[in-house]
Amino acid sequence: MLSQRYALVHQRILRNELFRPTELGHAQRKATALQHKLTPIESLLGKTAQNTSNTLLLLGILVQVEEGHYYLEDPSGQVLLSFQDAAPVDGFFVTEHCILLTEGTFQDGIFYVQRMGHPLLETRETSLQAIQQQVFHPSFALHSNKTTSAVVNNDASVVTLSDVHLDQPRVLQHLEGLLATYENYSPRRLPLFLFMGNFLSMPADFSGRSSSSGGSGGHMSMRQAMEELANLIAKFSNLARHAHFCLIPGPNDGVGHVLPFPPLPVQPAVQNKVAHVHWGSNPCRITWNGRELVAFRYDLLHVLQREQVLLQDAINYADDNDDDDMDEDAKHRRQPHCRLVKTVLDQGHLIPVQGVPVYWNYAHALQLYPLPDALVLGGDHVPVPYHEVYGGCDVIHPGSLHDSDGSYAVYAPDRDNDDDHSANCEFAATTVEFCQLGDDSSRLAESRD
């Protein structure tokens, strides 16, 4: 699957104007100076010290063939890297198995990196146009004709919740207050309720029972937790008959430890009491109100921070500078989750790291190509929920419902632009509201793209 990831990124880069060959006769000299050319690693073989002073640009996957020695690999070969002269990496995570653009010189069998970065981002619209030129599929019909109008429900939003611990009375109280808010909505305005695990506060085994239950009693099983949820929703007849609920398992919900996670087993108690319930995998792709969403419940920031490659030259650079220069994140008021957003979307993959177990037959489910309209993340126990827009993609973390304030997020079309949205839903503005259930003032913040 690494070769497939590389191929998709390679195609994406070659479509960028910086890497496309220019047409002759149109300011050729000036345009040529702006062009970049990727050098296959295979072509480095046989080069001598006399002809390696020119700067080269390589695209490849970062691998560690030997302990402490990193190589850049593409389909044609691999080359040993030296970071001793590289500029400090800033703005994204560098991990083994991530794809990098590196600029530098080649000498004595070693590529000396001067600058490095992630692949250039490509917007969803550009990717869809490129895909349609290669294959016709009804899914891309709407995007091929931007004047086509679509019948969409302008008032239907997505209510996103993470860490819905159904064995905690406080969480059930939060849920009851949330559902009561929407009970009197008309059916056409009811949102999609996106519930992400973990659904139990303690890890569950493969039978769906908490692994620390100690035998017969104490902790709730997954079946009992789903019964609690079904009974709660059934209290609100309008929601039980007309609203859509999507349930996405978390890492501790007993569905396995290899990505992508399969859906939770269908629970008859929920099916019998809730008309529209969807048992989603993790990650899960959803098309709602003319937009494509990807929901992913995983401790992604923790994984990236744990697996990141700490380049020695960057460490030395920090040691040689004062505190203001050393902490670039603090200097630019950059939060760790911003680095996560850039890493994942630039890589076009939810897990661009080595060491996370993946079902290779289903690894395509982790791809983010083309970019979705919105990426909903859960997990990591973030102190503050966030919403970032990068490359036209809304990245949302609703916080944790099990916290005392019971935070969640509402992803919705901008109701000030309903006419524009009806005519062209893929370019309509969106609104993300962060809310609390722990007090009477529910709205925490609002952001628009």
N, C-alpha and C positions, 0 to 999 in steps of 0.2 A: 504493500500500500504506500510505502514511501516513494516509490517510483511514480505512482499515480499522483500523489500530492505534488511532486516536483513538476510533472508534466502540466498540471493545471496552472501552477504558478508561472511556469515558463511561458505558456501561452498568454497568460494575463500580462506579463511584462512586455512581451513582444508586441502586444497591441497598444502599449503606451506610446505616445508621440515622441518621447525621448529615445525610444529604441526602434521606431519605425524608420526604414530608409526614406530619405527625402526625394522628392521629384526633381529631376534636372530642370534647370532654367528658372527656378524660383529661389532667388537669393542663395544659390548653392553654397557659396563660401561661408556665409554667415550661418546657414542652417547646419552645415557639416560640423561646425564647431560645437553645436549644441547636441549632436548625436552621441549616443553611447553604444558600444558594441560589446556583447557578451563573448567571452573567450571560453571555449570548451576546455576542461581540465586536460583532456587527452592531448591537446595541442601544446601543452607545456613540456611534454616529454621530449628530450633531446635538445632543449634550449641551453645555450651556453651563457656564461657570465657576461660575455661581450654584448649580447642582444637582449638583455633583460632589464635595461634601465627604463624602458617605457612602462607606464602605468597600465595595468590590466584590470579588467572588471570580471569577476567570477560570480556565478550563481550556483549554489550547492547546499546540500544538507550537512549540518554540523554533526560529526560523529566522533566518538572516542575509541579509536581502534586499539590503542595502547593506554595504559594507565597514565593519566596526566598529559597525554599528547592528543591534540585535537586535529582532525582532518576535515577538509571540505570535500564532499563527494557529489558528483553528478553522474548521469548514466554512462559517461565515457571513462571515468576513472576517479581517483582521489589524490589529494595533495596535502602534505603536512603544513599546518599553519603556524605562524609566529605572530604573537600579539604585542611584541616588545615595543613597537613604534605606533601602535594603533591608538587612535583618539578614544577617550573614555566613552563607553556605551551609555547612552542616555535615552530615556523615553520608552523603553520596551525591555522585556526580559529576553536574555540569551540563554537558551536551553539546548541540551543535546537533542537532536532530531528536529530542530527548527531550521527553516530555510533562510539563508542569509545572502545578501548582496555584499561582496567584499571587494574593495579596491586596494591595490598594492603592487608590489614587484615580486618577481620570481627569480631566485638565485640559489644555486647549489641544492636543488631539490626541495627548497622551502619557499612557501609563499608568505612574504612579509606584509601583513595587513596594515594599511594606513588608515583606512576608514571602513566602516561596516554599518549595515542597516538592514532592515526588513524589506521584503518585496514591496513594490509600490502598490498602494490600494487601488482597487477598481470598484466603481459604484455598481449597484444592482442593475441599473438601467443599461449600462454599457455591457455588462456580462450577458444580460438577457438578449440584447441585440446580437451579440456574437454567437450565442447559442442558437438563436433562430436562423442564422445564416447557415448553420451546420446541419440542423435537424428541425423538422416541423413537428410540433406537438401542440395539442389544444391548450395546454397549460400556458403557453406563451402567446396565445392569440390576442389577449387583451393588451399586452405590452407592444405588440407589433403595430397597433393602430391607436395612436394616442388621442384620436378624436372619438373613439368608441366610448359610449356611455354605458355604465354598468348600474344595475339595480342593486343598491347596497343599503343597509340599514344605518343611516347616519348617526343614530343615537346609541347604537350598540357598542359598548366599550368592553374592555377585558379587565377584570379584577384579579390581580395576581397576589398570591399568598405563598409564603415559604415557611417550612418548619411548622406544619400544622399538626401539632402533637395532640392527637385525639384522646389520649389517656390522661390529659391534664384538664381539670375542671376550668381553670382560667381560660384556656384556649377555647373550650366549648362555649364559655360565656362570651368571649370575643366574637366567635362565629355567629352566635345567636343575635348579637347586636348588629353585626354586619348584614345578615340575611334579612333582619327586620327592616333595615333601611331600604331594601329593594323590593319588598313584598308587594307594595302598592304600585309598582311600575307597570305600565302596559306591556304586553308580551313582546311587542316590537322594539321596546327600549331595554329589555332585560339584557344584562351583560353576560359574557362568558366568564364563569368562575373557574380560574386556573389554580388548583390546589397542588402545591409541590410538597413532597415529604421533607424530612422524615415524618411519618404519621404516628410513630411511637417514640417516646422520649428516651427509651433504652433500645439498643440494637436488637433486632429480631433475628431468629434463625430461619432456616429455609421452610420450617413449618408455619412461620408467621407468628410465632410466640416470642416474647421478649426473652433473650438469651440469659438474662439474669433473674428470671422469675423464680428460680430455685425449686422447680418442680410444679406442684399443683396450683399454687396460688400466688397472690401478690400483684403481678403485672398483667396488663390487658393483652390479649392476643390481637392480631391484625383483624381477624374476623369480628371480634367484639368491637374493635375500634370503628370498623366500617358500619356496624350496626348502630353505633352511637351517632355516626354521621348521618345515616339514613333516617333515623328517628328525628334528628334535629331538622333536617331539610323538610321532612314530612309535616312539621308544624306550620310550614308556610306553603299553603296549597298552590298559590300562584307560581312560586318558584319550582315546586315539585313537578308541576304539569308542564311548564313552558321554558324554564331556564336550562341552560347547558352547563354541565359540570365536567371538567377534565381533571383527572387524578394522575399525577406523575410521581412515581416512587423515588425515594431518596436512597443513598448508599446503605443506610441501616435498616431498610424495610424488608430484608429477607429475600430479595429477588436475585441476589448474586453480587459478586464483587468485580465482574468483568464488564467493561463498557462495550456497547450500549446496554443499559439495563432493560430487561423485558417488562411489560406491564404487570401490574398487580393481578393476581388471579381474580376473575370476575366473582363478585360477591352477590349472591341472589338477594340478600336483604336490601342492598342498594338498588339493584335492578328492579325489584318489585315496587319500590316506593318512589323512585326518581325516574321520570320519563326519559330524560336525555342525559345519560352519564357516559363518559368516554374514558376508557382505560388506556392511558398513554404510556409509551415507552419513555426512557430517559437517555438521550435527549428526545424531545417530541417536536414535530413540525405541525403547525396549525395554520389553516387559512381561515381568517375571520374578518368580515367586513371589508373584503377586498385587499387585505394585507396578509403577508406571510410572517408568522412568528415562529421563533425557535425557543423552546423552554429547556433549560438545562439546570438540574439540581446536583451540584457537586462542589466540593471545597476547592475550587479552581485556583483562587489566589494563593491558598496554602501550598498547593502542588507546585505552582510556578516559583514561589519563593524558595521552596525546599530544593527544587531541581535546577535552579538557575546556575549558570556557569559564572563564577567569580573570577574575572580575568585579572591576572596578577598585575598587568600594566595599569589597569584602571585603579587598582588598590594603591599602587605606588604613586599614581597621580594624585589621589586623594590625600595621601600622607604628606606629599610635598607642598600642599596648598593650605591656606587658612580655612577656618570653619565656614566662612561664607561661600567659598568656592567648592568646598568638599561636599556639602549637602545640596546637590542640585535640585532634588525633589522639594526640599524646604524653600530653596531660593526662588523657585518658580511656582510655589504653592501647589505642587503636583502631588496628588494622592496615589498610593499604590494601585488602587483600582483603575486609575487612568492608564497606567502601564499595562495592566491586564487587558483593558479594552483594546489598546493599540496592538498588543501582541497577538491576540486571538483573531482580530479582524484582518490585520496585515497577513497573517499566516493562512487565513481562510480555513481554520481548523480549530475545533474546540479543545483538543488536547495535543498541542504541538511539542510534546515532551517525551522523553524516553523513560521507561520504568512503570508506566500505567498499563495494567493489563487490558487488552482490547481483543474482542472477537474479530479476527481479521476478515472473516466473511461478511461482517456487518460494519466494517470500519467506515464505509461511505456515509453512514449516518452521522458521523462526527464532522463531516465537511461543512464549511460555510461558503459554498459556491453554488449559485451566486449569493451575495449577502442577503440575509432576510431584511424585511422592513423593520423588525424589532427582535432583539435578543433579550430574553428574560432569564436572569441568573438567580440562583438561590444558593444558600450555604455560606460558609466562611464566617458566619456570625459577625457581620460588618457592624460597626458602631452606629453608622448613619446610613440609611438607604440612599441610593444615588441614581441619577439619570444622566447619561452622557450620550452625545450625538457625534458619531464619527463615520465619515464616508456616507452620510445619509441614513445610517442605521441607528435606531434608538436602542441603547443598552440600558436595561432597567434592573435594579436590584431592589425588591420591595422591603427588605429587612426581614425580621423574624416575627411570626405571629405569636410565638410562645413568650416573647419578651413582655415585660410588665405593661408597656404601652400598646402592644398588639399592633404593630405597624404593618401596612400593606400599601399597594400601589394600584392606581387606576390608569390604564392606557386607553386613550380615547381619541377619536377625530376631533379636530378643532371645530366647534359648533359655530364659530364666527365665520367659517369658510365652507358652509355646507354646500353652496352652489358649486364652488370649485371642486369640492370633493366628489359630488355627484357626477360631474363631467369628466373628472380624471382622478380617480381615487389613488393612483400610485404616487402622485406628487402632492397630495393634500397634506396640510400641516397636521400635527398631532399634539395632544396635550397629555402630560403625565402628572398626576397628582399623588402626593404621598400623604397618607392618612394614618390616624391613630384611633384605636378603639378603647384605650385606657382612660380617656377623659371625654368631656363633652365637646371639646373643640377638635373635630376630626381632621381638618385639613392642616397638614404640616407645611407643605411647600408645593409650588406649581411651577412647571417649566415647559417652555414651548420650543419647538425646533424652528 
